[in-house]
Amino acid sequence: MTTVSEFVIGRIREWGVRRVFGFPGDGIGEFDGALGKAEREGDGLEYIRPTHEEIAALMATAHAKFTGEVGVCIATSSPGGFHLLNGLYDAKMDNQPVVAIVGQQGLDAFGTSNQQESHLERTFSDVAAYVQTIVSPAQAQAVVDAAFRIAITRLQPCVIIFPHDIQGEEMVEPGKKMWVSRSSAVAPSTALAAPPDQCRPPRTSSTPASASRSWSATGRTVRPRKCWRRPGSRAPASSRRCAGSRWCPPTCRSTPSSWGCSARARATSR
């Protein structure tokens, strides 16, 4: 039987994570145990356990800064999660992709003021670009994928809240409908990204080469920035580059005084 915790470990590895930073606790106990088991079997992540949750969050942010990978920090419910905030705000202010996995009391304890039961989604709503509680095994994949995708594309911290009872439940495959009306009979894709042939538009005889370069490998459109050069005109090769104008692309060789760039551009290009 594959538990939800084991599935989450495998999924974050598929997102390219090699190392996680966490501090154990009862609220995250099942997930912590699965991480330890995977590490002993050589089939998991490198699990670094600092002496405090705040240090774990700061280490995850530093890992993201120095490696370019997604930093992952782990903490238990309520007080453990609260201690992550300083590190997550560091990631937010410095635009770093960090995903925090925070334990929570069981679903039956929600809203009962049980020990260490608090409204964690409200707590992390300011610092996180995405914060969501996994309330069923079928939801786990969608939440993990959304958190990592948003952290990578927006360069912001995201938070996954992981209730203790869900951590140990058996993982199930998401249903085809997911309670949402679909316009296709095809099941929801489990791919991390769209196939490359769907990310890049087909080239035609009328498509200029520069237009095809406006699509990145990740499938996001990179719109060329506006240049103030006169249509159909080309600046002489000897002219100086307009380095200060935010409107001109790197290939612009226009002369600031001739082509209407900003005063700041004129000052910086001298």
Secondary structure, DSSP 8 states (H G I E B T S, - for coil): --BHHHHHHHHHHHTT--EEEE---GGGHHHHHHHHHHHHTT-S-EEE--SSHHHHHHHHHHHHHHHSS-EEEEE-TTHHHHHTHHHHHHHHHTT--EEEEEEE--GGGTTTT-TT---HHHHTTTT-SEEEE--SGGGHHHHHHHHHHHHHHHT--EEEEEEHHHHTSB-----SSTTS--SSSS-----SS--HHHHS----TTS-HHHHTTB-TTS-B-------S-TT----TTS----S-TTS-TT----HHHHT--HHHHHHT-
